[in-house]
Each structure stands twice: as C-alpha cells, then as structure tokens.
C-alpha cells in the first residue's frame, strides 16, 4: 500500500473519530440537561468539552488502564445509559467501558451490561435541592460560584441563591463583581453568561438570579426576604475561623448549615473522601473544608499509611503566592511575607502537617511541615519525605497509588499522573485535589524511606473539594459509579 493510501485512511479514521466525538458530546449534554446524569471519564469532566479535549482524555484513559479506551466504545456505552430510566447520577464512563471489555462475554450488548452494573441506582432517594449562599467573593468564592452555576443542570442539587459582600452595592460595584466572575487571569473566561440587574442588586448568571447582599455582620441578614430557606452558607472570607464566630451565621434567618473554606477551630475539619463519613450532617451544623494543602496531602498519606505505615515524615509545600502576601516590599504582620511575592521565594509556615491528624489521627505528632511561597499565581507542589514501617520500592509504591486512583473511596481525590514532562501550569484546572507524580517518586535503597511529589491546583482542585463536601452536608449527593 502506498503512503498516499495510508494517509487517506488515516484522514478517514480521524474524521470518523471526530464525528463520533460530536455524537458523544451531544449524548453527554442530553443526559445532563434532560436526566441530571453527569458522565465523567476517570473523574475528568466531560460537560462543555471540545472535540479535541474529549479525544485527549480518551488517550489519557487508555494509558491509565493500559488498554485502549475508544471514543466509539464511549458512544455505545453513553447511548446505552440514555435508554435506561435512571435517577440523577454521576457515572464514570471510562470505568464502565474498561469493565465492559473485561466482561463482554457475559452480556449480549452494552445495554444489558449497563443495566446490570447500574441496577443499584434505582434504589436512590429523590434529592431535595439546597439553597447556597456564598459569604465572601474572593478567589475561592468565585471559583465555587463558577462551578455551581456551570453544573446547575436541572437544579436538583446545590442552588446558588446569593452572594454576600461588604460595602455599598451600586452599578459600578455590580459590574466589577460581574467582570471578576466573567474573566480570570489564571483560569480563563467563564463558560457562561453574566449580566447585571442593578434594580434588584443581583447578578444574572446563566439566566438565573443571584442576589448580591451587603452586610457587615452575618446575623444582620434575613435571607428569607430573598426567598432563601434552610440554606448552606459557604464562608470564604477567612474572617471567621472558630465555632463561636461561625455560629453567627446560624443566627441569620434562613440558614441551616455553615461550611468554612479554611481550617477551623472547634469544628470538624474535613478532607472529603477521607473522613467526611465520620460526621453526620443531621447532627453537625458547622463544618470546615480544611486547607488546600491538607486536601492535597491527606488522600495520599491515607493510601501510604494503610499500605505501608508511616513512622514519621516531613512535608514541604512549594506553594503559589496568595493575596495574603505583598505585591511589593512592605510591612506585614508575618515574617518574610512582606517581601514582593512576584520576585521572591519566601519561606513561611504551614499548619498542614498538624492538620492532617484531624483527618488521620494515626499520624498525630508524626509529621513536620513548612512552606515556600514561589512566584507563580497558581499551582503548587507538596513534597512528602516519609519514613515507612514496611519496605517498598518505586514500582510497588506507584502500583498502590494507581490502585487508589482507579478504585475505592479516593478516586475523586487522587489523580495518577504518568507524564515525564509535567510542570505546574499543566495541573491548573484539575478537579482532583491531589495529583500524584508517578515519574518523580523516589525510594531509598533499603525501601524504608519514600519521597513523593504531589501537585495540586490550590484554587480549583480545592474548590471542588469544597463542593463535594457541600453536597455531602446538604444530602444532595447523587448515586455515583466510580
């Protein structure tokens, strides 16, 4: 066969793949907007993705499970899901496709396979939507708002109803708030519509009204005046950090639960996927989502502790600079943070080492920690230097981490990365709070010391952990198949 014939066949195959991908995108959208069924591909989001992005995700999936994951198979499985009358759910089509190949001898067709695998979904209880109030509208608040509004669907989970800020609310302020939501220097443009309703002091996000409320104190607000009842307040101001301060939210009319997006004192500190089930949302009213670094390291530490045991260790986080630092040299209440964030590596403290023990009590007193703030706006790296109880090797450690990323309770939290070329900008936009760099793992010759490199998007990955915890607190977690 001549080279031209081969080239023509390659072109024809690529055209077929792209047509199949367009069909897949339509099926994914139909399932989401018509049935509130969200499809993901090994935890990677598929809604609002481009053709090339979908195909690249399939390439990653194939490398991950070391078997081809074809877009043609994904179309077949997605269409089979569409024929079933399933309740709202979140389904990993990568896992389903992988299992279909392993078990295809047992089933006549994809529909029979999917019906058998997802049979438990029919036992799901009907969800009661939860009103959400964002108290504060900074980096985390805006990213949470973006995700909540992008994933609203039919609105049977979390409904963003209001945003609380300080100061006067006028047309200029509303336009600036809208602009900050619409445009982001790190995460790009919001894939939706944002307009301003000056008369009603609101933003219209994807056609839905979100009230902008000005308040100096939480207890001053009557949310019921805005039609908001039994709401979950997500406090991302950083101003209220302990149980007494956070209880002020519960004095507001229309508030039922509070979630702090920072480490909290006197309240459960939760790393979703690790210890959220230890606290019953029917009994607890205030939760903390801990810190971005704690959410990055705790899932991996749990996997290591359960598999090998941790004697002791040190955490060093190479962290993107934050709004807490100075843009240019100036006075700061903390040592070193007063120096220009964009020009310096800055040693500072982190409480993540101690905070881990709140989710994993077996690690109490075993970890030390420190942080180095570096001149990047987002994307961080935690380095875990661990003395182990049991011997291991690079291959054994990576095999264990891959298993945890593929199945079990931490599949949303741990992403297994296989690239030789990974750098910090590559992980921006990852919904997993903990990205395990398998190519960087080091194990000492005696097998008793391991150095693990854990990347994390300290804004976006953490925001997804906040939303996962918010869904648990609000009891709007759908049936999931991972």
N, C-alpha and C positions, 0 to 999 in steps of 0.2 A: 504493500500500500504506500502511495506517495505521501510526501509531507503535507501537500495541499489537502489531500483527502482526510488525513488525520486532523489537520487544523479545522476543516469544515465540520468534522464530527465533534470536535471539542466545542466549537461555537454552538452547534445544535444542542449539545448536552447542557451548556451553560444557559441557553435560552429556556430549555425545559425546566432547569432548576429554578430559574428566576420566576417563571410562570407559576410553578408550584409554590414558591415562597409568597407570591402575591395572594394566591388562594389561601395559603396558611394564615397570612396576616388578616384576611377577611374573616376566616373562621374564628381566630383568636378574638377579634373585635366583636363578632356576633355573640360568642359565648359570654364575653364580659358584659356587654351592654344589654343583652336580652335575658341572660340567665344568671348574672352575677357569678360566673365561673371564671376564675383567673388562671391562665396557663403560664407556667414558668419552665425554663429549660435548665435543669440543675441549678435552681434558685435564681437564675438570671431572668430579669423581667422581659416580657415579650410585647406588652402593650405599647403602642406608639413607636415601635421599632421600624427602621428602614430595611429594605430587602438585603442590602449588604451586611447589616448588623445581624440579621437573623441567620444568614449563611455563616458568618464568622462564629456565632455562638454554637452552631452545629459542629463546626470544626473543633472548637474547644471541647464540646461534649464528647466527640469521638476520641480525642486524645485522653480525656479524663477517664473514660471507662475502657479505653484501649480496644474499642470495637466501633465500626462505622455507625454513626447516628445520621441517617439520611433525612433530608427535608421531605422526601416522598413518603417515608415512614411516618414522619410527624404529621403530615397532612392526613394520612389514613387514620391515625390514632385520634387526631383532633376531630375529624368528621364523625368518628365512632362515638366520641364523647357527646357530640352535638345531638345524636339520635336518642340519647338517654335523657330521661326527665330527672336530672339531678338537682338537688338543692344548691344554694350558694356554696362554692368550694374553691380551694386553691390547689391546683394539681400540677405535679412535675411531669411534664410530657417526656422529658429526657429519661427519667427513671422508668416510666411506663413503656417507652419504646425499647429501652435496653432489656427490660424484663420480657417484653413480647418476643424478642429474638431468642431469649433463653427458653421460653415456654411455648413457642408457636405450635409445637406438635400436639399440645393439649387442647388447643382451641381451633374451631373451624374457620374463624375470621376475627378481625380486630374488634368488632362489636361485642362478640361473645367474651373475648379476653377482657375488654374494658369493663363490661358489666360485672364480671366476676371479681375483678380487682377493686372496683369502687362500690361494691354492694353495701358496705358499711355506711356510705354517705346517706343512704335512705333513712338511717336512724338519727340523723342530725335534727336538733331542735330548731325551731324558727327563731331567727335573730330579731332582737328589738334594738333599733338604731339608737346611737348615743350622741347627744349634743356635745360638742367640744368647744372650749374657749381657750385661746392662746393668750396667756398673760405675759406680755412682752413680745417683741417682734424683731429680735436680733438675728444673728446668723442661724442658730438652730430653729428659732421660731419660724423664720421664712422658709427654710427647707422643709420643715414639718408641714407648713401650710401648702407648699407646692405638692408634696406627696399626697396629702389628704385630698386636695382638690383634683389631682390627676387621677387618683384611684377611687373617686366617689362612686362611679358606676351608677347603680340604681339607688344608692344612698341607704343601704340596709346595714351599714357598719358604723363608721365614725362620720359625723356631720359637722364640719367646721362652721360654727354659727357666729362667732365674734372674736375680735382681737382687742386686747386692752393695752393702751399705751398711756404715757403721761403727756401733759401739756395740752395746749389748745388744738382743737380739730377744725381746720378750715380747708378751703380748696387746695391751697398750696401744700399743706401737710399731707392731705389725702393723695395728691398727685405724686409727692415724693415717696410715700409708702407704696403706692402702686408701682412706681418705677423700680424701686428696690426689689419688689417681688417679681417684676417682669424681666429684669436684667440682672445678671450675676456675673461678676468678673471671673469667678472660678468655675462655676457650674453651668454657665451659658444661659441662653434665653429660656424662659418658662414656656413649656409646650402647651400653652393655653392662652386664654384671653383675660385681660384685667382692665377694667374701666372704673371710673369714679362716680359715685352718687353723692353729690355734695349736699343735696337737700336732706337726705336721710343719714348722713355721716357714715357712709358704707363704701366698701369695695365690691364690685360685681366681678366675681371670679368664675369664669366658665359659665356665665349666665346665672350664677347663684349669689344671693345677697349675703355678705359677711359684714356684720356691724363693726364699726370702729368705735370703741368706747374709751373715753378719757377718765382716768381715776388716779388719785394719789394714794389710796388705801384699798385693799381688797374688800373689806367689809362695807365699803360705801356703795357697792354696786348692787342693783336689783336686776338680775338677768331675766327675771320673769317678764319684765316690761318689754323685752325683745322677743318674747315667745320661747325663751330658753328654759328648760326644766331638767332637773336631775343631771346636770352637766358634769363632765370631766374637765377640770381646769388643768392645763399643762403650763406650769410656771417655768419660763425660761429666762427670767430676769437676772437670776443669780443673787437677788436681794434677800430672798427668804430661804434660809438653809436648814432650819431646825423645826421640830414638831410644833413648837409654840407659834412661831411665825407663820408656818404653813396652815395652821388651824384657822387663821384669819380668813382664808378663802372659804372655809365651810360656814362662816357666819353670813356670807352673801346669800341672798335669796336665789334659788335655782341651781345651787351647786351641791353635788353629791360626793365627788371624789376629787383628789388632787394628785398630780404627778409632777415631781420636780426633775428637771433635766440637769442635775448636778448631784454630787454626793451630798447626802443629807444626814443630819444628826437626830437620833431619836425616832427614826422611821426606817422601814425595811429598805435596804439598798439592793436593788435587783439587777442582775445581768440576765436578761431574758434568754431562756434556753438552758440556763444553769440552775437557778434557784427560784424561779418565779412560782413554781407549784407549791413551794413551802409556805406561801402566804395566800390565804383565802380572801378574794376581793369582796366577799359578802361580810367579812369581819373587819377588814382593814380599809381605812378611808384615805390614807396618805401613803404614797409610795415615792421612792427615789429611783431614777434610772442610772445611778452611779455616774462615772465619768467615761469619756470616750476611750481613754487608755485602759481603764478597768474592763470595759466591754471588749477591748481588743485582746487582752492577755488571758482573761479568765477562762474562756472556752478552751483555749489551747492548754492552759495549765490543768484544767479538769481532765482532758484527754491524757496528758502526761502522768498526772497523779494516779488516775485509775489504772493506767497501763504499766507504769514503771515505778511509781512512788517518787516523791520529791523530798530529799533530805533538807536542802537549803538552796538558795539562789539569789541572784541579783537581776533586777530589771533596769535597763537604761532605755529611756524613750527619746528618740530623736524626733522632736515634735515641731510641727509648723508653728510659726509665730501666731499670736492671737491678739485680739483687740485690747487685752489687758496690758500689753507692752506699749512702750512709747515708739512713735514713728521716728522721732529724732531724740537725741540725748536730752533727758530732762529728769526732774525729781520724780522718784517712785517710792512708794512705801516698802516695796520688796527690794532686796539686794539684787543688783545686776539687771533687773527688768527695766530699769530706767534708760538703758543704753539702746541705741537705734536698732529696732527689730530687723530692718531690712539689710543691715550691714554687718551684723554680728552673730556668731554662735554664742548663746547665752546659757550658762549653767544655772539651773533653778531646781526647786524641789517638786516632787510629785507624791501624792499620797496613794498612788495606785497600788504599790506593793502591800501596804497595810490594808487597803480597801478590799483586796482580793479575798481576804479571810472572812469578810462578811458574807460572801457567796460560797466560799470554800473554807469552812472552819478548820479543816485538817492542815491548812497552810499557815495557820496563826503563828506569827513570830518567825517564820522561815524565810521570808523574802525581804531584802533591802531594795531601795529604788531611788532613782534620781532622773532628772530630765535635762535635755539640752534643746533649747529652742533654736531653730535654724531659719535662715532667710528664704523660706518658701511659704506661700499663703495657705496651703492646704496639702494634706497627705503626709502621714507620719509613719515612723518605724520603731517598733518595740523590739529590743534585743534581750532575750531571756538566757541567762547563764545559769544552768541548773545542775546541781549535784543529785544524782539519782540513786534510788535504793537498789534497782535491778540493772544489770548490764544491758546495753543496747548497741545498735550500730546505726549508721546513716540510713541504710536500707530499711531496717526494722522500724526506726522512728518515722520515716516517711510513709511506710505502709500503714502504720497505725493512724497517722494523721489523715491519710487518704480515706481510710475506712470511716473515720468520724465525719469527714466531709461528704461522704456518699450516703451514709445511712445512720439512723439514730436520732437523738434529741438535739444535736448541734449542727444539723445540716444547713440551717439558715444562718448560723453564726460563723462557721469556718469555711473558707474558700481555699481550695488546694491549688496553688499556682505552680505551673510547670515551666514557665518561660526562663530562658537563660539571660534574657535582656531586660528584665523587669526593673523599672525605676519608679520614683514616687509619683510622677504625673500619670503613669499608667493605671494607678489604682483609684484615681479620682472618679467618683461616680459609682463606686462599688457599694452594693447594698449590704454586703457581708461586713460585720464589724471587725473580722479577724481574717487576714489573708496570709496564709502560711506559705512562705517562700521555700519550696522543697529543694531548690538548687543551691540554697545558701546554708543549709543545715550542716553543722559541724559536730562530730562526736569524738571525744578523746580516745586514744588507743585502748585504754582499759575499759571503755564502754560505760563508765560511771559519770561522765560529765557531757552534757549536751548544750550547744549554743543554737538557739532557734531565732529566726528572723520573722517578725510578724508585722506586715504592713497594715495600715488602716487609714481610710478616709475619715479623719477625725470630725468631720462635719456630716457628710452624707451617710456613711455607714452607721454612725451613732444615731442620727435622726431616724433611721429605720428601726433601730433597737427601741427607741422611744415609742414609735408607732406600734411595734409588736407588743410592747408592754401595755400600751394604752388599750389595745384590743383585748388583751387578757383581763385587765382591770374592768373594762366595760362589758365583758362577756359577749363580745361580738366576733370572737374568733371562729372562722368558718371551718368546715371539715377540710382537712388537708391530706394530701397524699404525697409524701416525700420518700 
